[in-house]
Amino acid sequence: MAETSWQARGVVRGVADGAALVSQTALSFLGDLDIRSGRVVGRSSDLCGECVAGRVLVLPASRGSAGAWRFLYQLKMHDTHPAALILREMPDPSVTQGAILADVPVVVAPEGTFWTKLRGGDILRVDGSSGRIERCQR
């Protein structure tokens, strides 16, 4: 039977559902995303051209800067923000602050099988309070 849930560490509280958008590269919220469209415009990202709006963004890491929180918050104001963030490691403090302001749940370090079982487009429910990630039926 395929695994349908994993435990991670909750960082920013909240619950959100969305289709997984999986990257193998780190993403900067300051410069890699177009605020108005939610599209990834950073050419160093393997998600270039994809839209993060309403998606569960799965990243190995965030590339931060002190201003990243403003961009994540502005994504929320334009309704182009990701539904949730799942990362291998802790995001930089500015991304965490932006996620709090934008009500974007964040979890980190999911169990090892998550990274091998996850497929782009899988519908996930992310609970930032408990750290639980569930794969939902399509």
C-alpha positions as CSV (number, residue, x, y, z in Angstrom):
1,M,0.0,0.0,0.0
2,A,1.4,3.4,-1.0
3,E,2.1,5.9,1.8
4,T,-0.3,8.7,2.0
5,S,1.0,10.7,4.9
6,W,4.3,11.9,6.3
7,Q,5.5,13.6,9.4
8,A,7.6,16.8,9.2
9,R,8.5,19.7,11.5
10,G,5.8,22.4,11.6
11,V,7.3,25.9,11.3
12,V,4.4,28.2,10.4
13,R,0.9,27.2,11.6
14,G,-2.1,26.8,9.3
15,V,-3.6,24.2,7.0
16,A,-3.7,24.3,3.2
17,D,-4.3,22.1,0.3
18,G,-2.9,22.2,-3.2
19,A,-1.1,20.5,-6.0
20,A,2.6,19.9,-5.4
21,L,5.0,22.0,-7.4
22,V,8.3,20.3,-6.9
23,S,11.7,21.9,-7.5
24,Q,15.2,20.5,-7.3
25,T,16.7,24.0,-6.9
26,A,16.5,26.6,-4.1
27,L,14.2,29.5,-4.8
28,S,14.4,33.2,-3.8
29,F,11.2,35.0,-3.1
30,L,13.1,38.2,-3.8
31,G,13.7,38.2,-7.5
32,D,12.7,34.7,-8.7
33,L,9.0,35.4,-8.6
34,D,6.7,37.9,-10.4
35,I,4.4,39.2,-7.7
36,R,1.4,40.0,-10.0
37,S,1.3,36.7,-11.8
38,G,2.9,34.3,-9.3
39,R,5.2,33.0,-12.1
40,V,8.7,31.9,-11.5
41,V,10.9,34.2,-13.5
42,G,14.3,33.4,-12.1
43,R,16.3,31.6,-14.8
44,S,18.4,29.7,-12.2
45,S,15.2,27.9,-11.0
46,D,14.1,24.6,-12.6
47,L,10.5,26.0,-12.1
48,C,11.1,29.0,-14.5
49,G,7.7,29.7,-16.2
50,E,5.6,27.8,-13.6
51,C,3.0,29.5,-11.4
52,V,3.2,29.1,-7.6
53,A,-0.3,30.5,-7.0
54,G,-2.4,28.0,-4.9
55,R,0.3,25.3,-5.2
56,V,2.2,23.5,-2.4
57,L,5.7,24.6,-3.2
58,V,8.2,21.8,-2.4
59,L,11.8,23.1,-2.3
60,P,15.2,21.8,-1.1
61,A,15.8,25.3,0.4
62,S,14.9,29.0,0.1
63,R,17.5,31.5,-1.0
64,G,16.9,34.4,1.2
65,S,17.5,38.0,1.6
66,A,16.3,40.5,4.2
67,G,13.5,41.6,1.9
68,A,12.0,38.2,1.0
69,W,9.2,38.7,3.6
70,R,7.8,41.7,1.6
71,F,7.7,39.7,-1.6
72,L,5.9,36.7,0.0
73,Y,3.4,39.1,1.6
74,Q,2.9,40.9,-1.7
75,L,2.1,37.6,-3.4
76,K,-0.6,37.2,-0.8
77,M,-2.0,40.7,-1.5
78,H,-2.1,39.8,-5.2
79,D,-3.6,36.4,-4.5
80,T,-0.7,34.8,-6.3
81,H,0.9,33.2,-3.2
82,P,1.7,29.5,-2.8
83,A,-0.8,27.5,-0.6
84,A,2.0,26.1,1.5
85,L,5.8,25.5,1.6
86,I,7.6,22.2,2.2
87,L,11.4,22.4,2.5
88,R,14.2,20.0,3.3
89,E,15.7,22.5,5.7
90,M,14.7,25.6,7.7
91,P,13.9,28.6,5.5
92,D,15.8,31.8,6.2
93,P,14.1,34.0,8.8
94,S,12.8,36.5,6.3
95,V,10.8,33.8,4.4
96,T,9.5,32.5,7.7
97,Q,8.3,36.0,8.6
98,G,6.7,36.5,5.2
99,A,4.9,33.1,5.5
100,I,3.5,34.2,8.9
101,L,2.2,37.5,7.5
102,A,0.8,35.8,4.4
103,D,-0.8,32.9,6.3
104,V,1.2,30.3,4.3
105,P,1.8,27.1,6.3
106,V,5.5,25.9,6.3
107,V,6.8,22.5,7.2
108,V,10.4,21.2,7.0
109,A,12.4,18.0,7.0
110,P,9.6,15.5,6.0
111,E,10.3,11.8,6.6
112,G,12.8,10.3,4.1
113,T,10.2,8.5,2.0
114,F,8.4,11.7,1.2
115,W,11.1,12.7,-1.2
116,T,11.0,9.4,-3.1
117,K,7.2,9.0,-3.1
118,L,6.1,12.5,-4.0
119,R,5.2,13.4,-7.6
120,G,4.6,16.8,-9.1
121,G,0.9,17.4,-9.2
122,D,0.1,15.2,-6.2
123,I,-2.7,16.9,-4.1
124,L,-1.3,17.6,-0.7
125,R,-2.7,18.8,2.6
126,V,-0.1,20.5,4.7
127,D,-0.7,21.1,8.4
128,G,1.9,23.6,9.7
129,S,0.7,23.1,13.3
130,S,1.2,19.3,13.5
131,G,3.8,19.0,10.8
132,R,1.6,16.5,9.0
133,I,1.6,16.2,5.2
134,E,-1.2,14.1,3.6
135,R,-1.5,13.0,0.0
136,C,-5.2,13.3,-1.0
137,Q,-7.0,11.5,-3.7
138,R,-7.1,13.2,-7.1
